[in-house]
């Protein structure tokens, strides 16, 4: 993945007044026999909706940048064919539009025919259930703490073939150290069930230097660093890239958000 900036046009924060969707339960809740990611059974989400209520800004992004969407779809498909399975979307500071870019990439990958898992991986500031208007019954973190079966932790969109693995509450960033290995096993299992796993990750800076899913350099295949082309601090970008380099992640792209 090159470091050539990818431009997305438009503001990223918006609110909608649509009521939250209540996913349908397609199975009975089960507790994993040993560890959720060790089950020999396929991970088939128990919860589904017909289609996600994507934020207006994500829909407008596709509407006004259709050619860009097509190129990104092709690039993700080619990268996946070359071995890309787990992609982290991060930034050097908050407010750059990481979640919007993550959702956009998930839709682009889906349009390329890939089976996609989009994971809310910002432990301290989860946002996907609010942005997607989902009344999520469970959190993927319950797989770590309560051994909840992985199929109970996802909401699947039938029309788009995208599964969301949400966080329903915030967690301290210190968990990335104490439960690093178990979280990495969770993400690794997802990468075996889905063509592409996109991690809507936390920021990387001098205080926060790790990501959900990371254990070794082989755990995360690539990362995208989202910046606000007008307001982002150059030092924040450098801090994020330095943290990724320290983790051994060398396939890094930069997404310029809010670019005029």
HUKA-V548342 format. One record per backbone hydrogen bond with DSSP energy under -1.0 kcal/mol. NH is the residue of the N-H (numbers start at 1). CO is the residue of the C=O. E is the energy in kcal/mol with one decimal. If there is no record, write none. Layout:
# HUKA-V548342
((NH/CO/E) (NH/CO/E))
This chain:
# HUKA-V548342
((6/254/-1.5) (8/256/-1.7) (21/133/-4.8) (24/48/-2.9) (26/46/-4.5) (32/147/-1.8) (38/35/-2.1) (44/42/-1.2) (46/151/-3.3) (48/24/-1.8) (49/156/-2.5) (54/52/-1.4) (59/55/-1.8) (60/56/-2.7) (61/57/-1.9) (62/58/-1.6) (63/59/-2.3) (64/60/-2.8) (69/65/-2.4) (70/66/-2.1) (71/67/-2.2) (72/68/-2.5) (73/69/-2.4) (74/70/-2.1) (75/71/-2.5) (76/72/-2.8) (77/73/-2.2) (78/74/-2.4) (79/75/-2.7) (80/76/-2.6) (81/77/-2.1) (82/78/-1.4) (83/80/-1.3) (84/79/-2.7) (87/197/-2.9) (88/222/-2.2) (89/199/-2.9) (90/224/-3.2) (101/97/-2.3) (102/98/-2.7) (103/99/-2.6) (104/100/-2.4) (105/101/-2.7) (106/102/-2.2) (107/103/-2.3) (108/104/-2.3) (109/105/-2.8) (110/106/-2.2) (111/107/-2.3) (112/108/-1.1) (113/110/-1.9) (114/109/-2.2) (116/161/-1.7) (117/196/-2.4) (118/163/-3.0) (119/198/-2.9) (120/165/-2.5) (121/119/-1.2) (121/200/-1.6) (131/127/-2.5) (132/128/-2.7) (134/129/-2.4) (135/21/-3.5) (136/134/-1.4) (140/166/-2.6) (142/139/-1.6) (143/140/-1.6) (145/141/-2.3) (146/142/-2.2) (148/142/-1.7) (149/30/-1.5) (152/149/-1.8) (153/150/-1.3) (155/164/-2.3) (156/47/-2.9) (157/162/-2.8) (158/49/-2.5) (159/50/-2.6) (161/157/-1.9) (163/116/-2.6) (164/155/-3.1) (165/118/-2.6) (171/123/-2.1) (175/172/-1.7) (176/173/-1.8) (177/174/-1.7) (178/174/-1.9) (179/175/-2.8) (183/179/-2.5) (184/180/-2.3) (185/181/-1.9) (186/182/-1.8) (187/183/-2.3) (188/184/-2.6) (189/185/-2.2) (190/186/-1.9) (191/187/-2.1) (193/189/-1.1) (194/190/-2.3) (195/115/-1.3) (196/115/-1.8) (197/85/-3.1) (198/117/-3.0) (199/87/-3.0) (200/119/-2.9) (201/89/-1.7) (201/199/-1.6) (204/91/-3.1) (205/208/-2.6) (214/211/-2.0) (219/216/-2.0) (221/86/-1.2) (222/86/-1.3) (223/251/-2.1) (224/88/-2.7) (225/253/-3.0) (226/90/-3.0) (227/255/-2.8) (229/257/-2.8) (232/228/-2.5) (237/233/-1.5) (238/234/-2.2) (239/235/-2.4) (240/236/-2.3) (241/237/-2.5) (242/238/-2.3) (243/239/-2.2) (244/240/-2.2) (245/241/-2.3) (246/242/-2.4) (247/243/-1.4) (248/245/-1.2) (249/244/-2.6) (252/250/-1.2) (253/223/-2.4) (255/225/-2.4) (256/6/-1.5) (257/227/-3.5) (259/8/-1.1))
